[in-house]
Amino acid sequence: MWLLFTGMLMLAVVALVMAALFRDDAYRAADKKNKGFWLIILGVTVLVNLVVPVLFLQLAGLVATIVFFVDVRPALRQVSGGGGGRWGRRGGGSSSDGPYGPYNGGR
């Protein structure tokens, strides 16, 4: 049973770190709750898993974590151009791409 609880804790920690890596404006562009909301929800989930091992609260946190991974994170990656900090970048793009799109040399 402790292995299951450790897995839920690790999943929540990974979700919290990923939520922190996305920019605040990506949450608004994806039409999701703001970054602070997700950081609080996932932070409380991590705390509950660490401090208050009550199964009902842990399951509620697991649901929030799954919602982040299944709904919020893909939307954030889409509006961020596949990015999201260190995770999620896959090759793509050209060597002439700038931070706001392709650079065409002022043409």
ZAMARSE-502125 format. One record per residue: residue number from 0; residue in one letter; x, y, z of N, C-alpha, C in turn. Coordinates in steps of 0.1 Angstrom, whole numbers, plus 5000, padded with zeros to 4 digits. Each point is the difference from the previous one (the first is absolute). Layout:
BEGIN
+------+------+------+------+------+------+------+------+------+------+------+
: resi : resn :  nxx :  nyy :  nzz : caxx : cayy : cazz :  cxx :  cyy :  czz :
+------+------+------+------+------+------+------+------+------+------+------+
:  NUM :    a :    X :    Y :    Z :    X :    Y :    Z :    X :    Y :    Z :
...
+------+------+------+------+------+------+------+------+------+------+------+
***
This chain:
BEGIN
+------+------+------+------+------+------+------+------+------+------+------+
: resi : resn :  nxx :  nyy :  nzz : caxx : cayy : cazz :  cxx :  cyy :  czz :
+------+------+------+------+------+------+------+------+------+------+------+
:    0 :    m : 5008 : 4988 : 5000 : 4992 : 5012 : 5000 : 5009 : 5013 : 5000 :
:    1 :    w : 5011 : 4999 : 5007 : 5009 : 5012 : 5001 : 5005 : 5003 : 4986 :
:    2 :    l : 5002 : 4990 : 4991 : 5005 : 5002 : 4987 : 4989 : 5008 : 4992 :
:    3 :    l : 4988 : 4997 : 5001 : 4989 : 5008 : 4994 : 5000 : 5014 : 5004 :
:    4 :    f : 5002 : 5003 : 5013 : 5000 : 5013 : 5006 : 5012 : 5008 : 4995 :
:    5 :    t : 5012 : 4993 : 4999 : 5012 : 5006 : 4995 : 4998 : 5004 : 4986 :
:    6 :    g : 4994 : 4991 : 4992 : 4997 : 5003 : 4986 : 4991 : 5012 : 4998 :
:    7 :    m : 4990 : 5001 : 5008 : 4991 : 5012 : 5000 : 5008 : 5013 : 5004 :
:    8 :    l : 5009 : 4999 : 5009 : 5008 : 5011 : 5004 : 5009 : 5005 : 4989 :
:    9 :    m : 5007 : 4990 : 4994 : 5009 : 5004 : 4989 : 4993 : 5006 : 4988 :
:   10 :    l : 4988 : 4994 : 4997 : 4992 : 5006 : 4989 : 4996 : 5014 : 5003 :
:   11 :    a : 4996 : 5003 : 5013 : 4996 : 5014 : 5003 : 5012 : 5009 : 5000 :
:   12 :    v : 5012 : 4995 : 5004 : 5012 : 5009 : 5000 : 5004 : 5003 : 4986 :
:   13 :    v : 4999 : 4990 : 4991 : 5003 : 5003 : 4986 : 4990 : 5010 : 4994 :
:   14 :    a : 4988 : 4998 : 5003 : 4990 : 5010 : 4995 : 5002 : 5014 : 5005 :
:   15 :    l : 5004 : 5001 : 5013 : 5002 : 5013 : 5006 : 5012 : 5007 : 4993 :
:   16 :    v : 5011 : 4992 : 4997 : 5011 : 5006 : 4993 : 4997 : 5004 : 4986 :
:   17 :    m : 4992 : 4992 : 4993 : 4996 : 5003 : 4987 : 4991 : 5012 : 4999 :
:   18 :    a : 4991 : 5001 : 5010 : 4991 : 5012 : 5001 : 5008 : 5013 : 5002 :
:   19 :    a : 5011 : 4999 : 5008 : 5008 : 5011 : 5003 : 5009 : 5005 : 4988 :
:   20 :    l : 5003 : 4990 : 4991 : 5008 : 5004 : 4988 : 4993 : 5007 : 4989 :
:   21 :    f : 4987 : 4998 : 4999 : 4993 : 5008 : 4990 : 4998 : 5014 : 5004 :
:   22 :    r : 5000 : 5009 : 4990 : 4998 : 5014 : 5002 : 4986 : 5003 : 5004 :
:   23 :    d : 4998 : 5011 : 5008 : 4986 : 5004 : 5004 : 4991 : 5003 : 4989 :
:   24 :    d : 5005 : 5007 : 4989 : 4992 : 5003 : 4989 : 4995 : 4988 : 4992 :
:   25 :    a : 5008 : 4989 : 5001 : 4995 : 4988 : 4993 : 4987 : 4995 : 5005 :
:   26 :    y : 4999 : 5001 : 5013 : 4987 : 4995 : 5007 : 4988 : 5009 : 4995 :
:   27 :    r : 5002 : 5013 : 4999 : 4990 : 5008 : 4994 : 4997 : 4997 : 4986 :
:   28 :    a : 5010 : 4998 : 4992 : 4999 : 4998 : 4986 : 4993 : 4986 : 4997 :
:   29 :    a : 5002 : 4991 : 5009 : 4994 : 4986 : 4999 : 4986 : 5000 : 5006 :
:   30 :    d : 4996 : 5012 : 5006 : 4986 : 5001 : 5006 : 4998 : 4990 : 5011 :
:   31 :    k : 5011 : 4998 : 5008 : 5000 : 4992 : 5012 : 5001 : 5009 : 5012 :
:   32 :    k : 4998 : 4994 : 5012 : 5001 : 5008 : 5012 : 5015 : 5006 : 5000 :
:   33 :    n : 5002 : 5010 : 5008 : 5013 : 5006 : 5000 : 5011 : 4992 : 5007 :
:   34 :    k : 5012 : 5004 : 4998 : 5012 : 4992 : 5005 : 4999 : 4999 : 5015 :
:   35 :    g : 4997 : 5010 : 5007 : 4999 : 5000 : 5015 : 4990 : 4989 : 5005 :
:   36 :    f : 4989 : 4999 : 4993 : 4990 : 4990 : 5004 : 5005 : 4986 : 4999 :
:   37 :    w : 5007 : 4997 : 4989 : 5006 : 4986 : 4999 : 5011 : 4998 : 5009 :
:   38 :    l : 5008 : 5010 : 5003 : 5011 : 4998 : 5009 : 4995 : 4998 : 5014 :
:   39 :    i : 4989 : 5007 : 5004 : 4994 : 4998 : 5013 : 4994 : 4986 : 5001 :
:   40 :    i : 4992 : 4996 : 4990 : 4993 : 4987 : 5000 : 5011 : 4989 : 5001 :
:   41 :    l : 5010 : 5000 : 4991 : 5010 : 4990 : 5000 : 5009 : 5000 : 5012 :
:   42 :    g : 5003 : 5012 : 5005 : 5008 : 5001 : 5012 : 4993 : 4994 : 5012 :
:   43 :    v : 4986 : 5003 : 5001 : 4993 : 4994 : 5011 : 4999 : 4985 : 4999 :
:   44 :    t : 4999 : 4995 : 4987 : 5001 : 4986 : 4998 : 5013 : 4993 : 5005 :
:   45 :    v : 5011 : 5007 : 4997 : 5013 : 4995 : 5005 : 5000 : 5000 : 5015 :
:   46 :    l : 4995 : 5011 : 5006 : 5000 : 5001 : 5015 : 4991 : 4989 : 5006 :
:   47 :    v : 4989 : 4998 : 4994 : 4991 : 4990 : 5006 : 5006 : 4986 : 4999 :
:   48 :    n : 5007 : 4997 : 4989 : 5006 : 4987 : 4998 : 5012 : 4999 : 5010 :
:   49 :    l : 5006 : 5010 : 5004 : 5012 : 5000 : 5009 : 4995 : 5000 : 5015 :
:   50 :    v : 4991 : 5009 : 5003 : 4997 : 5003 : 5014 : 4987 : 4993 : 5005 :
:   51 :    v : 4990 : 5000 : 4992 : 4987 : 4995 : 5005 : 4996 : 4988 : 4991 :
:   52 :    p : 5004 : 4988 : 5003 : 4997 : 4989 : 4991 : 4986 : 4995 : 5002 :
:   53 :    v : 4990 : 5008 : 4996 : 4986 : 4996 : 5001 : 4996 : 4996 : 4985 :
:   54 :    l : 4996 : 4988 : 4999 : 4997 : 4995 : 4986 : 4991 : 5008 : 4992 :
:   55 :    f : 4989 : 5006 : 5006 : 4991 : 5008 : 4993 : 5006 : 5012 : 4994 :
:   56 :    l : 5009 : 5007 : 5008 : 5006 : 5012 : 4995 : 5011 : 4997 : 4990 :
:   57 :    q : 5007 : 4988 : 5002 : 5010 : 4996 : 4990 : 4993 : 4997 : 4986 :
:   58 :    l : 4988 : 4994 : 5001 : 4993 : 4997 : 4987 : 4996 : 5012 : 4993 :
:   59 :    a : 4995 : 5010 : 5008 : 4996 : 5013 : 4994 : 5012 : 5007 : 4994 :
:   60 :    g : 5011 : 4999 : 5006 : 5013 : 5006 : 4994 : 5004 : 4992 : 4988 :
:   61 :    l : 4998 : 4987 : 5000 : 5003 : 4992 : 4988 : 4991 : 5004 : 4988 :
:   62 :    v : 4988 : 5003 : 5003 : 4991 : 5004 : 4989 : 5005 : 5014 : 4995 :
:   63 :    a : 5003 : 5009 : 5008 : 5006 : 5013 : 4996 : 5012 : 4998 : 4992 :
:   64 :    t : 5009 : 4991 : 5004 : 5012 : 4997 : 4993 : 4998 : 4995 : 4986 :
:   65 :    i : 4990 : 4990 : 4999 : 4997 : 4994 : 4987 : 4993 : 5011 : 4991 :
:   66 :    v : 4992 : 5008 : 5005 : 4994 : 5011 : 4992 : 5011 : 5009 : 4995 :
:   67 :    f : 5010 : 5003 : 5008 : 5011 : 5008 : 4995 : 5007 : 4993 : 4988 :
:   68 :    f : 5004 : 4987 : 5002 : 5007 : 4993 : 4990 : 4992 : 4998 : 4987 :
:   69 :    v : 4987 : 4997 : 5001 : 4991 : 4996 : 4989 : 4994 : 5012 : 4993 :
:   70 :    d : 4997 : 5011 : 5007 : 4993 : 5011 : 4994 : 5009 : 5013 : 4999 :
:   71 :    v : 5005 : 5004 : 5011 : 5007 : 5013 : 5001 : 5014 : 5000 : 4993 :
:   72 :    r : 5008 : 4990 : 5002 : 5013 : 4999 : 4995 : 5000 : 5000 : 4984 :
:   73 :    p : 4992 : 4991 : 4994 : 5000 : 5000 : 4985 : 4995 : 5014 : 4995 :
:   74 :    a : 4991 : 5006 : 5006 : 4996 : 5014 : 4995 : 5011 : 5010 : 5002 :
:   75 :    l : 5007 : 4999 : 5011 : 5011 : 5009 : 5002 : 5011 : 4998 : 4990 :
:   76 :    r : 5003 : 4987 : 4997 : 5010 : 4997 : 4990 : 4996 : 5005 : 4986 :
:   77 :    q : 4988 : 4999 : 4997 : 4995 : 5004 : 4987 : 5002 : 5015 : 4998 :
:   78 :    v : 4996 : 5008 : 5010 : 5001 : 5015 : 4999 : 5015 : 5004 : 5001 :
:   79 :    s : 5008 : 4992 : 5006 : 5014 : 5004 : 5002 : 5009 : 4995 : 4988 :
:   80 :    g : 4993 : 4995 : 4990 : 5008 : 4995 : 4989 : 5007 : 4986 : 5002 :
:   81 :    g : 4994 : 4992 : 5009 : 5006 : 4987 : 5003 : 5010 : 5001 : 5011 :
:   82 :    g : 5002 : 5012 : 5005 : 5010 : 5002 : 5011 : 4994 : 4998 : 5013 :
:   83 :    g : 5006 : 5005 : 5010 : 4995 : 4999 : 5014 : 5012 : 4999 : 5008 :
:   84 :    g : 5010 : 5008 : 4997 : 5013 : 4998 : 5008 : 5008 : 4989 : 4994 :
:   85 :    r : 5007 : 4993 : 5008 : 5009 : 4990 : 4996 : 4993 : 4988 : 4994 :
:   86 :    w : 4988 : 4997 : 5005 : 4993 : 4988 : 4995 : 4991 : 5004 : 4989 :
:   87 :    g : 4998 : 4991 : 4990 : 4990 : 5003 : 4990 : 5006 : 5006 : 4987 :
:   88 :    r : 5013 : 5004 : 5000 : 5006 : 5005 : 4988 : 5004 : 4988 : 4992 :
:   89 :    r : 4995 : 5000 : 4988 : 5004 : 4989 : 4991 : 5006 : 5006 : 4987 :
:   90 :    g : 5012 : 4999 : 4998 : 5006 : 5005 : 4987 : 4993 : 5011 : 4994 :
:   91 :    g : 4993 : 4998 : 4989 : 4992 : 5010 : 4993 : 5006 : 5013 : 4999 :
:   92 :    g : 4994 : 5008 : 4992 : 5005 : 5014 : 4998 : 5012 : 5000 : 4991 :
:   93 :    s : 5004 : 5012 : 4996 : 5011 : 5002 : 4991 : 5011 : 5007 : 5008 :
:   94 :    s : 5012 : 5000 : 4994 : 5011 : 5007 : 5007 : 4999 : 5015 : 4999 :
:   95 :    s : 4991 : 5004 : 4991 : 4997 : 5015 : 4999 : 4988 : 5004 : 5008 :
:   96 :    d : 4994 : 4991 : 5008 : 4989 : 5004 : 5008 : 5004 : 5009 : 5012 :
:   97 :    g : 4994 : 5011 : 5002 : 5002 : 5008 : 5011 : 4990 : 4997 : 5011 :
:   98 :    p : 5000 : 5008 : 5011 : 4990 : 4997 : 5011 : 4986 : 5003 : 4996 :
:   99 :    y : 4997 : 5007 : 4989 : 4987 : 5004 : 4996 : 4996 : 4994 : 4987 :
:  100 :    g : 5008 : 4991 : 4995 : 4997 : 4994 : 4987 : 5013 : 5000 : 4991 :
:  101 :    p : 4998 : 4997 : 4987 : 5011 : 5000 : 4991 : 5006 : 5014 : 4998 :
:  102 :    y : 5013 : 5000 : 4999 : 5007 : 5013 : 4997 : 5003 : 5000 : 4985 :
:  103 :    n : 4995 : 5010 : 4993 : 5002 : 5001 : 4986 : 5010 : 5011 : 4995 :
:  104 :    g : 5008 : 5005 : 5009 : 5010 : 5010 : 4996 : 4994 : 5013 : 4996 :
:  105 :    g : 4988 : 5004 : 5005 : 4995 : 5013 : 4997 : 4993 : 5001 : 4986 :
:  106 :    r : 4998 : 4988 : 4994 : 4994 : 5001 : 4986 : 4985 : 5001 : 5001 :
+------+------+------+------+------+------+------+------+------+------+------+
***
